Each structure stands twice: as structure tokens, then as C-alpha cells.
């Protein structure tokens, strides 16, 4: 198992080989929006992989098309639903969830501003 650190949440969780970042986040109560249910049909699970980018497969054309619609993309931008861990590592994978991407359904808009 590898370690996945959500920078803005200041929370580190486990991620297994074969598991994607969205699955790991949801299993550990990390509030990450995912309007399409994790099938690469939207850009709501947009994240930025700050460390460990090379531990995930390259983005396919479908993901790149969805990222074209995301706000504030960078070279390290990915969709969490498409980032499946490929190998075990001792490296801590660092992820940032853009503030606008935090799922506010459960906690309300003030929670995101307090957390970030």
C-alpha cells in the first residue's frame, strides 16, 4: 500500500495498487466532487498531483478532453477517477484539490473556506 497525502485537507490515507485516487478519497471520507460517478464524463474530480505523478498511467484522450473543460488546469492536473496507482511505492503521493472542486453538499460552503 502507498500513502496518499491530500495537501489542503492535511490528511494522509492509504491507496492500493489498482485503486484510483477518487476511490481512495471516498473510502476515507475525503470530500471530492464526482458528478459523473467516476466514469470520465465530467471534470468535477479534477485534482493536481504535486508529487508522485509518474506512479499513474498517462492521461488518455478522453481524460484530456474532459480536462479541457476544467478550471485552473496545470501540467500536473488529472481526473482523480482516472488515476489508478500502478505500483507500490514508499514515496508519499501529494495531491491538491482545487478549492472550487471541494464537494460542499455535506458540509456547506463555509466549511470549504475554513478548511482551505
C-alpha positions in Angstrom: 0.0 0.0 0.0 1.2 3.5 -0.8 0.4 6.8 1.1 -1.7 9.5 -0.5 -1.5 12.9 1.1 -4.2 15.5 0.4 -2.3 18.7 0.9 -5.3 21.0 1.5 -7.1 18.6 3.8 -3.8 17.8 5.6 -4.8 14.2 5.6 -2.8 11.1 4.6 -4.6 7.9 3.6 -3.7 4.5 2.1 -4.1 3.8 -1.6 -3.7 0.3 -3.1 -2.3 -0.7 -6.4 -5.2 -0.9 -8.8 -7.2 1.7 -6.9 -7.8 5.1 -8.3 -7.5 8.3 -6.3 -11.2 9.0 -6.3 -12.0 5.6 -4.8 -9.3 6.0 -2.1 -10.6 9.5 -1.3 -14.2 8.5 -0.9 -13.3 5.4 1.1 -11.6 7.7 3.6 -14.2 10.5 3.7 -12.2 13.0 1.7 -14.8 15.3 0.2 -14.0 15.2 -3.6 -16.8 16.1 -6.1 -17.5 13.4 -8.7 -20.7 14.4 -10.6 -20.5 11.6 -13.2 -19.8 8.9 -10.7 -16.2 8.4 -11.7 -16.6 7.4 -15.3 -14.6 10.2 -17.0 -17.7 12.0 -18.2 -17.0 15.3 -16.5 -14.2 17.3 -14.9 -15.5 17.6 -11.3 -12.9 15.3 -9.8 -10.1 17.5 -11.2 -7.0 17.3 -8.9 -3.4 18.3 -9.1 -0.8 15.6 -8.4 2.1 17.5 -6.8 4.3 14.5 -6.0 4.2 11.0 -7.5 2.7 12.0 -10.9 4.7 9.2 -12.6 3.1 6.5 -10.5 -0.1 6.7 -12.5 -0.7 5.9 -16.2 -0.6 8.7 -18.7 -3.9 10.5 -19.4 -5.8 9.1 -22.3 -7.5 11.3 -24.9 -10.9 11.1 -23.2 -9.5 12.4 -19.9 -7.6 15.2 -21.7 -10.9 16.2 -23.4 -12.6 16.5 -20.0 -9.7 18.4 -18.5 -10.1 20.9 -21.3 -13.3 21.9 -19.6 -11.8 22.1 -16.1 -10.8 25.4 -14.5 -7.3 26.2 -13.4 -5.5 23.3 -15.0 -1.8 22.8 -14.8 0.6 20.2 -16.2 0.0 18.1 -13.1 -3.8 18.2 -13.5 -5.6 14.9 -13.7 -9.0 13.5 -13.1 -9.0 11.5 -9.8 -11.2 8.8 -11.3 -8.6 8.1 -14.0 -5.5 7.9 -11.8 -5.1 4.3 -10.8 -2.0 3.5 -8.8 0.3 1.3 -10.9 3.0 0.2 -8.5 3.8 0.0 -4.8 6.0 2.9 -3.5 7.4 4.3 -0.3 7.0 7.8 -1.8 4.2 9.8 -0.4 1.9 10.9 -3.2 0.9 14.5 -2.7 -2.5 15.7 -4.2 -4.1 19.1 -4.1 -7.9 19.5 -4.6 -8.7 22.9 -6.0 -10.9 24.9 -3.6 -13.7 25.1 -6.1 -13.7 21.4 -6.5 -14.4 20.5 -2.9 -17.8 18.8 -2.6 -19.9 21.2 -0.5 -23.0 19.1 -0.3 -22.4 17.7 3.1 -20.6 20.5 4.9 -21.8 23.7 3.3 -19.9 26.5 1.6 -18.4 27.9 4.8 -16.6 24.6 5.6 -14.5 24.8 2.4 -13.3 28.3 3.2 -12.4 27.2 6.8 -10.6 24.1 5.6 -8.6 25.9 3.0 
